[in-house]
């Protein structure tokens, strides 16, 4: 009788351990989990600089195929690499693909090929709760890559932003529909003698992609299971995990065709920055940031920021510049290692979009960039932070004349360095 009881206890213990291990196996994900591939067709609508958007459908439309591979690192964050071949299979007779105004030539020479990397943010899982069986998920993505046009043997950098829509059919299969707005240099579609850089007046094109998604791996390598630890951020409510940042910055200006070695002393300014943001999860955050440039300490040698000579003695005297940004923050540490409360250090990457205004000449320009940063915790509510970002901006910001000086596929660059104090609001 006693031996029977002992055997029963041992058996119960073994079963309990087995279930525990199985649950852990279900909730533990490795590098090879949550991968996916996509196959689809796309339509692009070119909008070269100086041409009306309303004519893009009739004069700038081409078609192609695309293939992509990606991985979800968390419920909220994924990376995707995508290859697109356009106008090489179906002859669209597009007039706005180089050689410009020579319909058919671009198709005969192979169309154009693009490779992009997308940083994807699942809006449903950031704002709401994770659901494996959700029929529709919307995902915002920032895009960077390169494109090569065989029709004119010319390449160009590419930047863009878009919205991905994922529709679930089964555990493995789904449909996707993406829309993106991309910017390339005008040399991609026009005579290089009239080429301009990336920005508000350069070449833009829309992409519409549709196709199928297939999720790789066995059943235990798909999705984030319910027993996966859920972070405490979402249970804290909308008013938790906010932060304020106050700091100083140094900005290095590198206009097109200027050597980066000349930024000292010709191209740097100093200023102040203030930001407010929120972490929606340990991995994903958002930040709005305002930089006030070139009014803190005057650089007497500054040459590359223009001013109205009839009204001011320098850009500094004219009020300098104002830069307004929206940043999507991705904590690389928490994505790769998981969330650990009260760690001293945190490192993050961010994608950036915004506007820059040169007050001295009343010039406004879009800004697109990316950067890295980090925080060092001093106490529960105070941290030190540092950021560095590289940004692309139109030549209009520097000279007030739309697109002068920004030729070929090159554009104006800005390096921005920030350091300051972060105030953590609420429990983090």
C-alpha positions in Angstrom: 0.0 0.0 0.0 2.8 2.3 1.0 4.7 1.6 -2.2 1.6 2.2 -4.2 1.2 5.7 -2.7 4.9 6.4 -3.4 4.6 5.3 -7.0 1.5 7.5 -7.4 3.3 10.5 -6.0 6.3 10.0 -8.3 4.0 9.6 -11.2 2.1 12.8 -10.4 5.4 14.6 -10.0 6.7 13.4 -13.4 3.4 14.4 -15.1 3.5 17.9 -13.5 7.2 18.4 -14.5 6.3 17.2 -18.1 3.5 19.7 -18.3 5.7 22.4 -17.0 8.4 21.7 -19.5 5.9 21.5 -22.3 4.4 24.9 -21.3 7.9 26.4 -21.2 8.7 24.9 -24.6 5.5 26.4 -25.9 6.3 29.9 -24.6 10.0 30.0 -25.3 11.0 31.2 -28.7 14.3 30.9 -30.5 15.9 32.8 -33.4 14.2 30.5 -35.8 10.7 31.1 -34.6 8.1 33.4 -36.2 9.6 33.7 -39.6 7.5 34.3 -42.7 7.8 34.6 -46.5 5.7 36.6 -48.9 5.0 36.3 -52.6 3.0 38.8 -54.6 2.4 41.3 -57.4 2.7 45.0 -57.3 1.7 48.2 -59.1 3.9 51.3 -59.0 2.9 54.9 -59.9 5.8 57.2 -60.6 5.6 60.9 -59.8 8.8 62.6 -61.1 9.7 66.1 -59.9 7.7 68.8 -61.7 4.9 66.6 -62.9 1.3 66.4 -61.6 0.3 63.7 -59.3 -3.0 63.3 -61.1 -1.1 62.0 -64.2 0.7 59.3 -62.3 -1.9 56.6 -63.1 -1.9 57.3 -66.9 1.8 58.0 -67.5 3.7 56.5 -64.6 2.2 53.1 -63.9 4.2 49.9 -64.1 3.7 46.3 -62.7 5.9 43.7 -61.2 6.5 40.9 -58.8 7.9 40.8 -55.3 9.2 38.3 -52.8 10.0 39.0 -49.1 11.2 37.3 -46.0 10.8 38.5 -42.4 10.7 37.7 -38.8 8.7 38.9 -35.8 11.0 39.4 -32.9 8.2 40.4 -30.5 4.5 40.7 -30.8 5.0 44.3 -31.9 8.3 44.4 -33.9 9.4 42.8 -37.1 12.1 43.2 -39.8 11.4 42.4 -43.4 13.6 42.3 -46.5 11.9 42.7 -49.8 12.9 42.3 -53.4 10.8 43.9 -56.2 11.2 43.6 -60.0 9.0 46.0 -61.9 8.2 46.7 -65.6 10.4 43.8 -66.8 7.6 41.2 -67.1 4.7 43.3 -68.3 5.3 46.2 -70.6 3.3 49.1 -69.1 4.4 51.7 -71.8 5.1 54.1 -68.9 6.3 57.4 -70.1 7.8 58.5 -66.8 10.4 55.7 -66.5 13.9 56.3 -67.9 14.7 56.7 -70.7 12.3 59.5 -70.1 9.5 60.0 -72.7 10.5 56.8 -74.5 7.7 54.3 -73.8 8.8 50.7 -74.0 12.6 51.3 -73.8 12.7 50.7 -70.0 10.8 47.4 -70.4 13.1 46.3 -73.2 16.2 46.9 -71.0 14.8 45.0 -68.0 12.7 47.5 -66.0 14.0 48.3 -62.5 14.9 46.3 -59.4 14.6 47.4 -55.8 15.7 45.9 -52.5 14.3 47.4 -49.3 14.4 46.7 -45.6 11.3 47.4 -43.6 11.1 48.0 -39.8 7.5 47.0 -39.0 5.4 47.9 -36.0 2.1 46.0 -35.4 -0.4 48.7 -34.4 -3.0 46.3 -33.1 -0.6 44.7 -30.7 1.0 48.0 -29.6 -2.3 49.6 -28.8 -4.3 46.5 -27.8 -3.7 43.0 -26.7 -2.0 40.2 -28.6 -4.4 37.7 -30.3 -3.1 34.9 -32.4 -6.5 34.4 -34.1 -7.1 38.0 -35.1 -8.3 38.2 -38.7 -6.8 41.5 -39.6 -3.6 43.2 -38.3 -2.4 46.6 -39.5 1.4 47.3 -39.4 3.2 50.6 -39.9 6.6 50.4 -41.5 9.6 52.6 -42.2 11.6 51.7 -45.3 15.2 52.2 -46.6 16.9 50.6 -49.5 18.2 51.0 -53.0 16.8 50.8 -56.5 18.4 50.3 -59.9 16.9 51.3 -63.2 18.2 49.1 -66.1 16.6 51.5 -68.6 19.2 54.2 -67.8 21.8 52.2 -65.9 21.3 54.3 -62.8 20.8 53.5 -59.2 19.4 55.6 -56.3 18.9 55.3 -52.6 15.3 54.9 -51.5 13.4 55.9 -48.4 9.7 55.4 -47.6 6.9 54.8 -45.2 3.9 52.6 -45.6 1.1 50.6 -44.1 0.9 46.8 -44.3 -2.3 44.8 -43.8 -2.3 41.2 -42.9 -5.4 38.9 -43.2 -5.3 35.5 -41.5 -6.6 32.5 -43.5 -5.2 29.7 -41.3 -2.4 28.9 -38.9 0.1 29.1 -41.8 -1.5 31.0 -44.6 -2.6 34.6 -44.9 -3.1 37.4 -47.4 -1.3 40.7 -47.4 -1.9 44.2 -48.9 0.7 46.9 -48.6 0.7 50.5 -49.6 3.9 52.6 -49.5 5.1 56.1 -50.4 8.8 56.0 -51.6 11.3 58.7 -52.4 14.1 58.3 -54.9 16.5 60.7 -56.7 15.2 62.3 -59.9 18.1 60.8 -61.8 16.2 57.5 -61.5 13.6 58.7 -64.0 14.9 61.8 -65.7 17.8 63.3 -67.5 20.7 63.4 -65.0 21.4 67.0 -65.9 18.1 68.0 -64.2 18.4 65.5 -61.4 17.6 66.4 -57.8 18.0 64.8 -54.4 15.5 63.1 -52.1 12.9 65.3 -50.5 9.7 67.3 -51.0 10.3 68.1 -54.7 12.2 65.0 -55.9 10.8 61.9 -57.4 8.2 59.9 -55.5 6.3 56.8 -56.3 3.5 54.8 -54.7 3.6 51.0 -54.5 0.5 48.8 -54.0 1.5 45.2 -53.2 -0.8 42.2 -52.8 0.0 38.5 -52.3 0.2 35.6 -49.9 2.1 35.1 -46.6 3.3 31.7 -45.5 4.5 31.2 -41.9 7.6 28.9 -41.5 8.4 26.3 -39.0 6.4 23.8 -36.9 3.4 24.7 -35.0 5.4 25.5 -31.9 7.5 28.1 -33.8 4.5 30.1 -34.9 3.0 33.0 -32.9 3.5 34.1 -29.4 1.5 31.8 -27.1 -0.8 32.9 -24.4 1.6 31.6 -21.7 4.4 33.8 -23.0 5.0 36.4 -20.2 3.1 39.5 -20.9 4.8 42.7 -20.0 3.4 44.9 -17.2 3.5 48.0 -19.4 0.0 47.4 -21.0 -1.6 46.8 -17.7 -0.4 50.1 -16.4 -2.8 52.2 -18.5 -2.3 55.1 -20.9 -0.7 57.4 -18.3 2.1 55.0 -17.4 5.6 54.9 -18.9 5.8 58.4 -20.2 9.0 60.4 -20.1 10.3 63.9 -20.7 13.8 64.8 -22.1 15.7 68.1 -21.8 19.1 68.5 -23.3 21.7 70.3 -25.5 22.7 69.3 -28.9 25.4 69.8 -31.5 24.5 69.6 -35.2 26.9 69.0 -38.1 25.7 70.1 -41.5 26.9 68.4 -44.6 25.3 70.0 -47.7 25.6 68.1 -51.0 29.0 68.4 -52.7 30.6 69.6 -49.5 33.3 67.5 -47.8 32.3 66.1 -44.5 35.8 67.0 -43.3 34.8 70.6 -43.5 32.0 70.5 -40.9 34.5 72.0 -38.5 34.4 75.0 -38.4 32.2 75.7 -41.4 29.1 73.5 -40.6 28.3 73.1 -36.9 25.8 74.8 -34.6 24.5 74.2 -31.1 21.1 74.4 -29.6 18.6 73.0 -27.1 16.1 70.1 -27.4 13.0 69.0 -25.6 11.0 65.8 -26.1 8.0 63.9 -24.7 7.4 60.2 -25.3 5.8 57.0 -24.1 6.9 53.4 -24.1 3.9 51.3 -25.1 5.8 48.1 -24.4 9.3 47.3 -23.3 10.2 47.1 -27.0 8.2 49.9 -28.7 7.9 53.6 -27.9 7.1 56.9 -29.5 8.7 60.3 -29.1 7.9 63.8 -30.3 11.0 66.1 -30.2 11.7 69.8 -30.8 15.2 71.0 -31.5 16.1 74.8 -31.4 19.3 75.2 -33.4 22.0 77.8 -33.7 21.0 80.3 -31.1 22.7 79.0 -28.0 26.3 79.7 -29.0 27.1 81.5 -32.2 29.6 79.9 -34.6 31.4 82.9 -36.2 32.7 80.6 -39.0 29.4 79.1 -40.0 29.0 79.2 -43.7 26.3 76.7 -44.7 23.2 78.1 -43.0 21.9 81.0 -45.1 20.3 84.2 -43.8 18.5 87.2 -45.2 21.4 89.8 -45.5 19.0 92.7 -45.7 17.4 91.8 -42.3 20.1 89.9 -40.4 23.9 89.8 -39.8 23.9 86.0 -39.5 21.7 82.9 -39.3 22.3 83.2 -35.5 20.9 86.7 -35.6 18.0 85.6 -37.7 16.7 83.1 -35.1 18.5 79.9 -36.3 16.5 76.8 -37.1 13.6 74.8 -35.6 13.5 71.0 -36.2 10.3 69.1 -35.2 10.5 65.2 -35.2 8.4 62.2 -34.7 10.5 59.1 -33.6 9.5 55.5 -33.4 11.7 53.9 -30.7 12.7 50.2 -30.7 14.6 48.9 -27.7 17.2 46.6 -29.2 18.1 45.3 -25.7 14.5 44.3 -24.8 13.8 42.9 -28.3 16.9 40.6 -28.1 17.1 39.8 -24.4 13.6 40.4 -23.0 12.5 42.9 -20.4 14.4 43.2 -17.1 13.0 45.7 -14.6 15.4 48.3 -13.1 18.4 47.7 -15.4 20.8 50.6 -15.4 21.3 50.7 -19.2 19.0 50.6 -22.2 19.9 51.0 -25.9 17.4 51.8 -28.6 17.2 52.5 -32.3 14.8 54.9 -33.9 13.3 55.9 -37.2 12.6 59.6 -37.7 10.4 61.8 -39.8 9.8 65.5 -39.4 10.1 69.1 -40.7 13.0 71.6 -40.5 12.5 75.3 -40.7 15.3 77.8 -41.3 13.8 80.9 -39.7 16.5 83.2 -41.2 15.1 82.7 -44.7 11.7 81.3 -43.8 12.4 78.0 -45.6 10.6 74.7 -44.7 11.8 71.2 -45.6 10.9 67.6 -44.8 13.4 65.5 -42.8 13.9 61.8 -42.8 16.5 60.0 -40.6 17.5 57.2 -38.3 19.6 57.0 -35.2 20.6 55.2 -32.0 20.5 56.2 -28.4 20.6 55.1 -24.8 19.7 55.9 -21.3 21.4 55.4 -17.9 19.2 55.2 -14.9 20.1 57.5 -12.0 17.0 56.8 -9.9 13.4 55.7 -10.3 12.4 58.9 -11.9 15.7 60.3 -13.4 18.0 59.1 -16.2 20.7 60.4 -18.4 20.1 60.1 -22.2 22.1 60.4 -25.4 21.1 60.3 -29.0 22.8 60.5 -32.4 21.0 60.6 -35.7 21.7 61.0 -39.4 19.1 62.9 -41.3 18.4 63.7 -45.0 17.0 67.1 -45.8 16.4 69.1 -49.0 18.8 71.7 -50.4 16.1 74.3 -49.9 16.9 74.2 -46.2 20.4 75.5 -47.0 19.9 77.9 -49.8 16.2 78.8 -50.0 16.1 77.8 -53.6 14.2 74.6 -54.3 16.6 71.8 -55.2 19.6 73.9 -56.3 22.9 72.1 -55.6 21.3 68.7 -54.8 22.2 66.8 -58.0 22.3 63.2 -59.0 21.2 60.8 -56.3 22.9 62.8 -53.5 21.2 64.7 -50.8 22.0 67.0 -47.9 23.0 65.3 -44.7 22.8 66.3 -41.0 24.4 64.7 -38.0 22.7 65.5 -34.8 24.1 64.7 -31.3 22.0 65.1 -28.1 22.7 64.6 -24.4 20.6 65.5 -21.4 18.3 64.6 -18.6 15.3 62.3 -18.8 12.4 62.4 -16.3 10.4 59.2 -16.1 6.7 59.8 -15.3 4.8 57.1 -13.6 6.0 53.6 -12.7 8.4 52.0 -15.2 
